[in-house]
């Protein structure tokens, strides 16, 4: 009698479970639909020469989960499947060295994101300066002091910054901090001797556009995007997306709630 009751209860549970599947099929597949894929190409600086043997490293900036692609083939193609939906930082490992990126990639559920990445090798001076900054960014603050404000032009909203160590680059995230100053922003432009430049190195003075007033003596720090330290502390160059559906360029992304990512150029 006891065995028959047990069997009866088991069958009842199976019937209820099957009914749930029929009425609410999405419940059992909620995890599966939250994943997407990434496929693309790795090119040299010219954007056309494939880089074989490269591996893409991805880190979800919300969960910290790390994913690694297969090695690129002779055409530079790579693929990563089963990525959880979200925003990712990335770096590229190649036979010739490692490349960080200051961009982010957005992965959408049930979609395959397509991107094309180009690699730019630093010269020795820039490489050493980048490494000096990154070594500080492994600290909990994720910030590295690179200089200070010499003067502020309120009419143009420009601050003249002296680079004391490392380097300052366009699209860096910076923190300007002083006795009465405390703001963060991305660097939109740098000007040296009336000419626009991409970076300023040690000893150089550069005008930097600022969104808020700054004071003489304010410290300038380079900060990690979203507090995420780049993959490699000794990179030989920089990687950036030249085309794709998932590039989130240079913004500080708030992923709680998730930020929608708009498709752009699709790799054919």
C-alpha positions as CSV (number, residue, x, y, z in Angstrom):
1,X,0.0,0.0,0.0
2,X,2.8,2.4,0.9
3,X,4.6,1.8,-2.4
4,X,1.5,2.5,-4.4
5,X,0.9,5.8,-2.6
6,X,4.5,6.9,-3.3
7,X,4.1,6.0,-7.0
8,X,0.8,7.9,-7.1
9,X,2.4,11.0,-5.6
10,X,5.3,10.8,-8.1
11,X,3.0,10.5,-11.0
12,X,1.1,13.5,-9.7
13,X,4.3,15.6,-9.5
14,X,5.2,14.6,-13.1
15,X,1.7,15.7,-14.3
16,X,2.1,19.1,-12.6
17,X,5.6,19.5,-14.0
18,X,4.4,18.7,-17.5
19,X,1.5,21.2,-17.2
20,X,4.0,23.9,-16.2
21,X,6.1,23.2,-19.2
22,X,3.1,23.5,-21.5
23,X,1.7,26.7,-19.9
24,X,5.0,28.5,-19.1
25,X,7.7,27.2,-21.5
26,X,9.8,30.3,-20.9
27,X,10.4,29.5,-17.3
28,X,12.7,26.5,-18.0
29,X,14.6,28.4,-20.8
30,X,15.1,31.7,-19.0
31,X,18.8,31.0,-18.5
32,X,19.4,30.0,-22.1
33,X,17.8,33.1,-23.7
34,X,20.1,35.3,-21.6
35,X,23.2,34.3,-23.6
36,X,24.7,35.4,-26.8
37,X,27.7,34.9,-29.0
38,X,30.6,36.9,-30.3
39,X,32.3,36.5,-33.7
40,X,34.8,38.7,-35.5
41,X,38.2,39.4,-37.0
42,X,41.5,40.5,-35.7
43,X,43.5,42.7,-38.0
44,X,46.8,44.6,-37.9
45,X,46.9,48.3,-37.6
46,X,45.9,48.8,-41.3
47,X,42.6,47.1,-40.6
48,X,43.0,44.6,-43.5
49,X,45.9,42.3,-42.7
50,X,44.7,39.3,-40.6
51,X,46.5,38.4,-37.4
52,X,46.6,34.6,-36.9
53,X,47.1,32.9,-33.6
54,X,45.4,35.7,-31.6
55,X,43.1,35.0,-28.6
56,X,40.4,37.3,-27.4
57,X,39.9,37.6,-23.6
58,X,36.6,39.0,-22.3
59,X,35.5,39.9,-18.8
60,X,31.9,40.7,-17.9
61,X,32.2,43.9,-15.9
62,X,29.2,43.1,-13.7
63,X,29.9,39.4,-12.8
64,X,33.6,39.3,-13.4
65,X,33.3,36.1,-15.4
66,X,36.1,35.6,-17.9
67,X,35.7,34.0,-21.4
68,X,38.4,33.1,-23.9
69,X,38.0,32.6,-27.6
70,X,39.6,30.1,-29.9
71,X,42.8,31.1,-31.7
72,X,42.3,33.1,-34.8
73,X,42.9,31.3,-38.1
74,X,44.9,32.6,-41.1
75,X,42.0,34.9,-41.9
76,X,41.9,36.4,-38.4
77,X,38.5,34.9,-37.5
78,X,37.6,34.2,-33.8
79,X,34.5,33.1,-32.0
80,X,33.2,32.9,-28.4
81,X,29.9,31.2,-27.7
82,X,27.6,31.2,-24.6
83,X,28.4,34.6,-23.3
84,X,26.0,35.9,-20.6
85,X,24.2,39.1,-21.6
86,X,26.0,42.2,-20.5
87,X,28.9,44.6,-21.1
88,X,32.5,43.3,-21.5
89,X,36.0,44.7,-21.3
90,X,38.5,42.8,-23.5
91,X,42.1,42.3,-24.4
92,X,43.9,40.4,-27.2
93,X,46.8,38.0,-26.7
94,X,49.0,37.5,-29.9
95,X,52.3,35.7,-30.7
96,X,53.8,39.2,-30.8
97,X,52.5,40.5,-27.5
98,X,49.4,41.6,-25.6
99,X,47.0,44.4,-26.4
100,X,44.6,46.1,-24.0
101,X,41.5,48.0,-25.1
102,X,39.8,51.0,-23.4
103,X,36.5,50.2,-25.3
104,X,33.7,48.0,-24.1
105,X,31.6,45.4,-26.0
106,X,27.9,44.8,-25.5
107,X,26.5,41.3,-25.8
108,X,22.7,40.9,-26.3
109,X,20.6,37.8,-25.5
110,X,20.0,35.4,-28.4
111,X,22.1,37.4,-30.7
112,X,25.6,37.0,-32.3
113,X,27.6,40.2,-32.0
114,X,30.0,40.8,-34.9
115,X,33.0,43.0,-34.6
116,X,36.3,43.7,-36.4
117,X,39.3,44.6,-34.2
118,X,42.5,46.4,-35.2
119,X,45.8,46.2,-33.2
120,X,48.2,49.1,-32.8
121,X,51.7,48.5,-31.4
122,X,53.0,51.2,-29.1
123,X,56.5,52.6,-29.5
124,X,58.9,52.0,-26.6
125,X,58.3,55.4,-25.0
126,X,54.5,55.1,-25.0
127,X,54.7,51.4,-23.9
128,X,56.7,52.2,-20.8
129,X,54.4,55.2,-19.9
130,X,51.3,53.0,-20.3
131,X,52.8,50.3,-18.1
132,X,53.6,52.9,-15.4
133,X,50.0,54.0,-15.3
134,X,48.6,50.5,-15.3
135,X,50.7,49.4,-12.4
136,X,49.0,52.0,-10.1
137,X,45.6,51.1,-11.4
138,X,45.7,47.6,-9.8
139,X,45.2,49.4,-6.5
140,X,41.7,49.3,-5.0
141,X,41.0,52.9,-6.1
142,X,41.7,52.0,-9.7
143,X,43.3,55.4,-10.2
144,X,46.9,56.6,-11.1
145,X,48.0,60.1,-10.6
146,X,49.6,61.4,-13.8
147,X,49.8,65.2,-13.3
148,X,48.2,68.4,-12.0
149,X,46.4,71.5,-13.2
150,X,48.7,74.5,-13.9
151,X,45.9,77.0,-14.8
152,X,42.2,77.1,-15.8
153,X,40.6,79.1,-18.6
154,X,37.0,79.6,-17.6
155,X,36.0,81.2,-21.0
156,X,37.1,78.2,-23.0
157,X,36.6,75.7,-20.2
158,X,40.1,74.3,-20.6
159,X,42.6,73.2,-18.0
160,X,46.3,73.3,-18.7
161,X,47.7,70.0,-17.3
162,X,51.3,69.2,-16.7
163,X,52.0,65.5,-17.2
164,X,54.3,64.4,-14.3
165,X,54.4,60.6,-15.0
166,X,53.0,58.1,-17.4
167,X,50.8,59.7,-20.0
168,X,47.4,61.3,-20.7
169,X,45.4,60.2,-23.8
170,X,42.3,61.2,-25.6
171,X,39.4,59.0,-24.3
172,X,41.0,58.3,-21.0
173,X,38.7,58.6,-18.0
174,X,40.2,61.1,-15.5
175,X,39.5,62.3,-12.0
176,X,40.3,65.9,-11.2
177,X,40.6,66.4,-7.4
178,X,41.6,69.3,-5.2
179,X,40.6,71.2,-2.1
180,X,37.3,72.4,-3.7
181,X,37.4,70.3,-6.9
182,X,36.1,66.7,-7.4
183,X,34.8,65.5,-10.7
184,X,35.3,62.7,-13.2
185,X,35.0,62.8,-17.0
186,X,36.3,61.3,-20.2
187,X,39.0,63.3,-22.1
188,X,37.5,64.6,-25.3
189,X,40.5,66.6,-26.6
190,X,44.1,67.5,-25.9
191,X,46.0,70.4,-27.4
192,X,49.7,71.1,-27.3
193,X,51.2,74.3,-29.0
194,X,47.8,75.0,-30.7
195,X,47.7,71.5,-32.3
196,X,45.4,68.7,-31.4
197,X,47.2,65.5,-30.2
198,X,46.2,62.0,-29.2
199,X,48.4,61.9,-26.1
200,X,50.7,63.9,-23.8
201,X,53.8,62.3,-22.3
202,X,55.9,63.2,-19.2
203,X,57.0,66.8,-19.1
204,X,54.5,68.0,-21.6
205,X,51.8,70.6,-20.9
206,X,48.5,70.0,-22.6
207,X,45.2,71.9,-22.6
208,X,42.4,69.5,-21.7
209,X,38.7,70.3,-22.1
210,X,36.9,70.0,-18.8
211,X,33.2,69.9,-18.0
212,X,33.6,71.7,-14.6
213,X,35.8,74.5,-13.2
214,X,39.3,73.4,-12.1
215,X,41.8,75.1,-9.8
216,X,45.6,75.5,-10.0
217,X,47.2,72.6,-8.2
218,X,44.3,70.2,-8.7
219,X,45.6,66.6,-9.1
220,X,44.7,64.7,-12.3
221,X,44.3,60.9,-12.1
222,X,43.7,58.4,-14.9
223,X,40.9,56.0,-13.8
224,X,39.9,52.5,-14.9
225,X,36.7,52.3,-16.9
226,X,34.0,51.1,-14.6
227,X,36.7,50.3,-12.1
228,X,37.8,47.4,-14.2
229,X,41.6,47.0,-14.5
230,X,42.7,46.2,-18.1
231,X,43.7,42.5,-18.8
232,X,47.5,43.1,-19.2
233,X,49.7,45.3,-17.0
234,X,52.5,45.1,-19.6
235,X,50.7,45.6,-22.9
236,X,52.7,46.1,-26.1
237,X,49.8,48.0,-27.8
238,X,46.2,48.9,-28.0
239,X,43.2,47.1,-29.5
240,X,40.1,48.9,-30.8
241,X,36.9,48.0,-32.6
242,X,36.8,49.4,-36.2
243,X,33.4,48.0,-37.1
244,X,30.7,45.9,-35.4
245,X,27.3,45.6,-33.8
246,X,28.5,45.6,-30.2
247,X,31.1,48.4,-29.7
248,X,30.4,50.6,-26.8
249,X,33.0,53.3,-27.3
250,X,34.8,54.9,-24.4
251,X,31.7,55.4,-22.2
252,X,31.4,54.6,-18.5
253,X,28.6,52.2,-18.7
254,X,26.0,51.6,-15.9
255,X,24.9,48.0,-16.3
256,X,22.4,48.0,-13.4
257,X,19.9,48.1,-15.0
258,X,21.4,46.9,-18.3
259,X,22.2,49.5,-20.8
260,X,20.7,48.9,-24.3
261,X,23.2,48.6,-27.1
262,X,22.3,49.9,-30.5
263,X,23.6,48.0,-33.6
264,X,25.9,49.8,-36.0
265,X,27.9,48.4,-38.9
266,X,27.5,44.7,-39.4
267,X,30.5,42.6,-40.6
268,X,29.4,40.9,-43.8
